[in-house]
């Protein structure tokens, strides 16, 4: 499962941590949607419930989970 985000939200997350040494890693899925992982989403959701989520990340609690469709990457070594 993943959470779909906008490109603007992706830009907000780049370089930010969601845990001490864990950085957000937004990627593009098969449909060219920016996404964050279920782990990133649930960690932030827990902080939101505890009222400890940074104000610039408040949008994360409004996201919903979706099925993950990975991009097909051809092997460049074949």
C-alpha positions as CSV (number, residue, x, y, z in Angstrom):
1,X,0.0,0.0,0.0
2,X,1.1,3.6,-0.7
3,X,-0.3,7.1,-0.3
4,X,-0.6,9.3,-3.4
5,X,0.8,12.8,-3.0
6,X,1.0,15.9,-5.3
7,X,4.2,17.2,-6.8
8,X,4.0,20.1,-4.5
9,X,3.7,17.8,-1.5
10,X,6.6,15.7,-2.9
11,X,8.7,18.9,-3.0
12,X,7.9,19.6,0.7
13,X,9.0,16.1,1.7
14,X,12.3,16.0,-0.1
15,X,15.1,16.2,2.4
16,X,12.8,15.8,5.5
17,X,13.0,13.0,8.0
18,X,10.0,11.2,9.4
19,X,12.1,9.5,12.0
20,X,15.5,10.3,13.4
21,X,17.6,8.8,10.5
22,X,14.8,8.0,8.0
23,X,14.2,10.3,5.1
24,X,11.0,10.6,3.1
25,X,11.5,8.9,-0.3
26,X,8.7,10.0,-2.7
27,X,8.8,8.0,-5.9
28,X,6.7,7.8,-9.1
29,X,4.4,4.8,-9.6
30,X,3.3,3.2,-12.9
31,X,0.7,5.9,-13.5
32,X,3.2,8.7,-12.8
33,X,1.7,9.6,-9.4
34,X,4.0,10.7,-6.7
35,X,3.7,8.3,-3.7
36,X,5.1,7.7,-0.2
37,X,5.3,4.3,1.5
38,X,2.8,2.9,3.9
39,X,5.5,3.1,6.6
40,X,6.0,6.8,6.0
41,X,2.3,7.4,6.0
42,X,1.5,5.5,9.2
43,X,4.4,7.0,11.1
44,X,3.2,10.5,10.4
45,X,-0.4,9.5,11.1
46,X,0.7,8.3,14.5
47,X,2.4,11.7,15.2
48,X,-0.7,13.5,14.0
49,X,-2.8,11.5,16.6
50,X,-0.3,12.5,19.2
51,X,-0.4,16.1,18.1
52,X,3.3,16.0,17.3
53,X,3.3,16.2,13.5
54,X,5.1,19.2,12.1
55,X,2.7,21.8,10.8
56,X,4.2,21.6,7.2
57,X,3.4,17.9,7.1
58,X,-0.2,18.1,8.3
59,X,-1.4,17.3,4.8
60,X,-0.2,13.7,5.3
61,X,-3.1,12.8,7.7
62,X,-5.6,13.7,4.9
63,X,-4.1,11.1,2.4
64,X,-5.6,7.7,1.8
65,X,-3.9,4.5,1.0
66,X,-4.0,2.9,-2.4
67,X,-2.6,-0.2,-4.1
68,X,1.0,0.1,-5.3
69,X,1.7,-0.3,-9.0
70,X,5.5,-0.1,-9.6
71,X,7.1,1.4,-12.6
72,X,8.4,-1.3,-15.0
73,X,12.1,-0.8,-15.3
74,X,13.9,-2.6,-18.1
75,X,17.2,-4.1,-17.2
76,X,19.9,-2.0,-18.8
77,X,22.4,-4.8,-18.6
78,X,20.4,-7.2,-20.9
